[in-house]
Amino acid sequence: MKLTLEEIAKAVEGRLIGDNAVVTAVSTDTRTISNGALFIPLKGASFDGHKFIDVAVENGAVAVISQEEINTTVPVIMVEDTHKALGDLARYYRSIHKIPVVGITGSTGKTTTKDIVASVLAQKYNVLKTEGNFNNDVGVPLTLFRLEDDTECAVIEMGMNHFGEISYLTHIANPDMAVITNVGVSHIENLGSREGILKAKCEMFESMEDGYKVLNGDDDMLVTVKDKYKNICYFSMNDKNAEVYADNIQPKGIEGISCTIHTKDVSFDVDIPVPGLHMVSNAMAATAIALKIGLNADEIKKGIESFVPTKMRMDIVKTDRYTIVNDVYNANPNSTKAGIDVVAPVEGKSCCILGDMLELGDFGPKLHSEVGQYAIEKNIDILVCIGEISKSMYEGALSLRKENVYYFPTQEEFWEKMGNILEDGMTILIKASRGMHFEKTTERIKEIK
């Protein structure tokens, strides 16, 4: 990155105080400041980055964007709102880079789809992708600031839990192509219904009327927009007439799943190294994007087969006593059922340790109960439900089976008893919403000798 302060001031509609200079990075966090960086202090209900401007300068910041009058030794660009300035600057910086940008959203599978799309595109291009949880109104701009002169395409994950958020992120990232993985019930507490969630996800199309839109044709909500937008490509495991279609699907336990992917121009067999039927959908989405950008079938196959998921997402951990499916990064009803589907057919005994799925509002108890029933219907040998809302999951499971169903209000209470519940050779799914921090339980189980 090389931007002048005059250039930045124009992009954010700000007023430069001090000499012009060149910045080589942008940061909102004094802990990540590098020499030559521009510091943008953000202000929220319980924090104010303006208090740390001196620290930012000490750590190497050569300029600051501020919405408050400040005394500092470096040039300042004055604006009305630093949060808006962050987005405006990211939009400008993205506009400088004339490269394909893929935006990815959906109720479940955003991160995994982002990773597999990036893995495939990396077979031919230098790819920038969203890292970690940088998928919101701060993370997306910070991701775009990582664009370099040699970046050839970008894969940007976009998260949301309210109306207007995808619209804002799309305005900043200006994607040429979009993927919507599915429309589930995540954030239904804020959006009211699946229809509301669909509307929020489709905000991505507002500024890309002619852009390429890759949608899950097996999702009952996404198929309803077929005639509403142009340039839609559907992928499906059920509709042979879809633009991308998969058959010959062969689960390989926790080692992965194989399938044959077809389009009107190519067909190829592929071994996906991560388990779950949902991975076939993710691979089809990657295929659709890759073909549009110019990859061939061999490159797509190699990219899918070399895919490595983000940490704590279907991460297979083998200990001396157990095989752990560590899927603790986040959870909602659809993704939890997908996780259950992975461990249900394994050889030996299966165990699901499941925690609260958050942001479901009044729908929470019913949806938790349904997940508990689903686990029993799939013949999970041992079900452990942990957390306040998961009491409903426990009760749902009990309505179908009394044996080997356990409930604990907290993880700590489960840890005290887990030695009497878990058995050698078990395959164990561990899954809950991010706010439950179930990686603690994963670490506890890994320590069992």
N, C-alpha and C positions, 0 to 999 in steps of 0.2 A: 504494500500500500504506500502510495505517495500522494498526499493531498495537501494543497496549500490552505492556510487559514482563510484567505480571501475566498477561495473556492467553497470551503465549508460554510462560511458565513452566508454566502449566497444561497447554498442548498437548504439551509435551515432558516432562512429569512431572519438572520441575526445581525448584530452590530459588533464588529471587531474593535476591541480596545487593545492597542499595542501593535507591535510590529508583525508583519507577515512572516510566516515560518512554514515549514513542511512537517507534517505528522506522518508517522509510519505505522500506526496502530490506533485502535480505539478501545477504551475500557470503561466499564462502569464500576469496577471493583479495584480498590487500591492494592489488593493482594495479587492482582494479575497485571499490574502496570509494568510496562517495559520502557526502556529509554526511547524517547521520541514519540511517545503515545499522547493522544488526546484523551483527557478524562472528562466523562459526562456524568456528573453526580445526579442520581435519581432521588426523588422524594416521594415517600409513601406515608401511610397512616401512622406507622410506628418507626420510621427511619428517615434520615435525611443525609444523603451523600455529600451535601455541601459542607458538612462538619469535618469531612476528611480530605478537603482539597489540599491542605498543607501537606498531608501525608502523601497524597498522590504526586505532588511536585517533588517532594523529597525522594520518592521512588522512581522518578524519571519522566514524569509528565511534562511536556513542553508547552501545553496549552490546556485551557479549560472552557467548556461550555457551561454557563451558569444562568439560572433564573433569579439569582439574588445578587445584589451589589456586594462585591468581595474585594479584599486587599490581598494581592498575591504578586509574586515576582514574574509570572509568565503571562503571555497574552490571554485575554478572555473574550469569548464570543457571548454576548448577552442575548438571551431569548426569553420568551414568555413561559415556556414549558420545556424542560429538558427531556421529558419522556417523548414528547412530540418531536423534538429535535433529533433524538436517537433514531426514530423511525424515518424521518425525512432524510437524514444523512445516509442511512442504509439504502433507502430507495434510490437516492442519487448514485451511490457507489455501485449498486447493482446495475443501474442503467449504463454505466461506463463499460461493463463487461457484456459484450454481444455474444452470449453463449446460451445454449439451452438450459432452462431451469425447470426441474420437475418438482411440483408441489404434491405432498402426500398427506392425506388426512383420513379419518375414519374412526369409528367407535373402538375397534380393536385392531391390532396388527399394524399400526402405523410404523412403529420403530422397526419391527422385523421386515416389513415391506421396504422401508427406506434402506435398510442395510442390504437386502438382497438385490434391490435395484442398483444400488451403488456398486455392489460386488460385480454385477454383470457389466455395467457400463465401464468399470475400471479395466476390463479386458481390452479396451480399445482407447479409452480416454483418461485424462487426468481429472479426477472427480473430487469435488468438494461435497461433503455430506454433513448433515446435522450430527453433532456428537452429544452423548448424554441426553439430558432432558431440556436441551436448548430449543424448545419448540413453541415458545410463547412470545409475547410482545417485546420482551427483552432478548430472549435467546435467538430468535430469528434474525434480528438486526446484527447481533454479535457474530452469528454464523456467516452472514453475508460479508462482514468486514474481513473475513478470512479468504475471500476471493483474491487470487493472484493473477499476474499477467499470463501465466501458463495454465491456469484452470480452464478446462475445456467444457465442462458441464457441472451442474450442481443439483443435488437432491436434497430438498428442504422439507423437513417434517413440520406440520402445523397442527398444534393442539388447540383445544378450546373447551370452555364450559359455559359460555354465554353467547347469545346472539351478537353479531357484529365483530367478533374476534377473528374469525377466518377471513372476513371481508378486509379487516385492517391488515392482517398478515399478507394477504394476497396483493393488496395495494403496495406493500413494501417489496415483496419478493418478485412480483410480476412474473409468475410462472408461464411458460409456453405450453406445458403439459401438466395434467393433474391426474392423481389416482385417488379414488375413494374406496377404501377397503371394504366397508360395510356400514350399516346403520343399525346400531344396537340400542342399548339403554343407558350407556355411560352418560352421566351428567343430566339424566332425565329430571333430576330434582330441579334444575335451573331452566330446562327447556320444555318441560311439560308433557311431552309425548314423543313418540318416534317420528311423527310428522314434523314436529318442531326440530328434532335433531337432524332430519333430512334437510330441512330448510337451511339450518345453520351450516351444515357441511357444504351445501351447494352454493354458499356465498363465494366459494373459490372460483366459480365460473363467471362472476360479475364482470371482471376485467379481462376475461380471456374468451370472448365469444367464439373466436375462430380457433382457439387452442384445442389440443388433442386431449380428450377426456376418457380415461380408462376406469371403468366401473365394474363392480362385481355383479355379474348377471345372475348369480344365485341368491342375491339379496332381494327380498320381496319389496323393499322400499325403493331401492335404486333402479329397479326395472320400470318404475312408474314415471321416470323422467326421460324415457327414451325419445319421446317426440317433443320435448321441451327445449333441448339443446342440440347444437350441431356438433359434428365430429366426435361422436361417442363410439368407443370401442368397448364391447362387453367381453369379459372372460367368464368361463363357466365350466363346471364339471357335469352339468345336467343338460345343457342345451347344445347339441351338436352344430347348430347354426350360428353360435356365437363366433365373434371374430377370432377369439382364442379359446380353444377347447382342450380339455384333458381327459384321457381315459387310461385304461390299463393301470389303474391305481393300485399299488401294492405296498401296504404298510410293512415296515421292517422293525417293528418294536420301537425301542427307544433309540435305535441307531439311525432312524430316518424313514423316508418314504420315497418310492419311485413312481414314475408315471410316464406317459407319452403325451407330449404337448403338440397340438396341431394348430396351424393357421392356414389361410388359403394358399400360402406360398411354401411353407416348410412344415415338417414334422420331425420330432426328435425325441429319443428316450433320455430320461434324466434321473439321476439318483440325488435326491435332496437330503443333505446330511443332518437335518433336524426333523424330529418326529412331529406328526400331527397332520390331519387332513387339511387344516387351514394353510399349511405350508405349500400345498399344491396351488391354492389360490394366489398366494404371494408370488410363487414362481411364474404363474401365468401373467400376473400384473407386470412383473419384471420383463417378461418376454415381449409383451405389447409395447412397452416403452422402448426397449432395446431395438426392436425391429424398426420402430419409427425413427430412431436416431441414427440407424445405419449399421447395426451389428448383424452378423450372420449367425446361423444356428449353432455352429461350433463354438463361437465366442459366448453365446448365451448359455449353452450347456456348461462350459467351463466355469463361467461366473456363478451359476447356481450351485454347482458341485463344490466350489471352493468357498462358499458362503460361510461366515462365522457370525453367530448371533451376538448381539450386545450382552454384556454381563448381566446375569440374573434374569435372562429371558430364555426359557427352555434350556438352561445350562445343565448338562448331564455331569454329575459328580459321583464317582465311584469310590467308596471307602471299603475297608476290609469287611464290613458287615452289611452295608446297604448300597443300593443304587438310588441316588437322589436326583429328582427332576426339580432343579432349583429355578422356579418361575415366580420369584417374589417381587419383581419390579413393580407390577401393578396387577389389578384384577377387576373384572366385572363379570356379570353372569355368563356372557357368551365365551369369554376367554377362559373362564374357570371350567366351563363344560368342555371346552376344547382340551384343556389340560387333563381332565378326567378321562377323556377319550384316549389320550396317549398312554396312560398307565393301566387302564382297564384290561387290555388284552395281553399283558405281559405274562411270561412264564413265572410261576411262583406267586407269592402273595403280593397284593397291591394295597397301598395305604395312601390316603389323601389327608393332608394336614392343611385345613382351609381356614382362612380368617375373614374378617369383615370386608365387604365390598362397599366402598364409600360413595357418597354423592348420588344415592338412589332415592333419597327423600322418602316420601310416604310409600313408595313402591318397594322399599328395602325389605321389610319382613317377608312379603310374598315372594320376591325374587330370591331371597336367601333360602326360603323353604323349598322352592323349586330346585335349586342347586343341590340341596340335601337329598331330595327325592331322586334326582338324576344320578347321583353317585351310587345310590342303592340299586337303582334300575340297571346300572352298568356293572353291578356285582363287585364293586370295590370291597375288598375284604375288611379293611379297617378304615373308618372315617373319624377324624378328629376335627371338631369345630371349636374355634377359639375366637373370643371377642363378644362384645355386648350384642351386636346385631346378629351374630352367628348363632345365637340361641335359637333363632327361627330356623336356621339351617339344620340344626340338631333335631328340632321338633319335626321338621319335614321328613328327615331321614327315619326318625323313630316311628312315623306313621306307616312305614313300610317294613321296617326291620328293627328288632330290639337289640340284637347281638352285635358287639364290636362297633358300637357307635358311642362316641365320647364327646363330652362338652367341658370346656374350661373357660372361665371368664378372662383369664390372662395367659400369656405365653409362659410366664414364670410358674404358674400352677401346673401347666402341662409338663414343663421340664422336670418337675419333681416326680411325675408319674410315668414319664415316657419310657423308662427302662422296663416297665412292666407291660407296656403296650406294643412297642416295636419288636419285631422278630428278625433274626438273621436272614439275609437273602431277600428281604423285602425291596420292592421298588416303591419309592415314596415321592409323591408330588407335594410340594410345599408352595402355597399360593395365597396371596392376600393383596389388598390395596397397599400402595406405597406408604401411606400413613401408618400402617400397622408395623412396619419395619420387621418383616418376617425373616430377613436375612439373619437375624439373631438366632432364630430357631434352626435355620440351616447350619449355622456354625456350631450350635450346641450338639446337633445330631452328628456332625462330622467328627466331633471330639470323642464320641462314644467308642471305646476300644473293646 
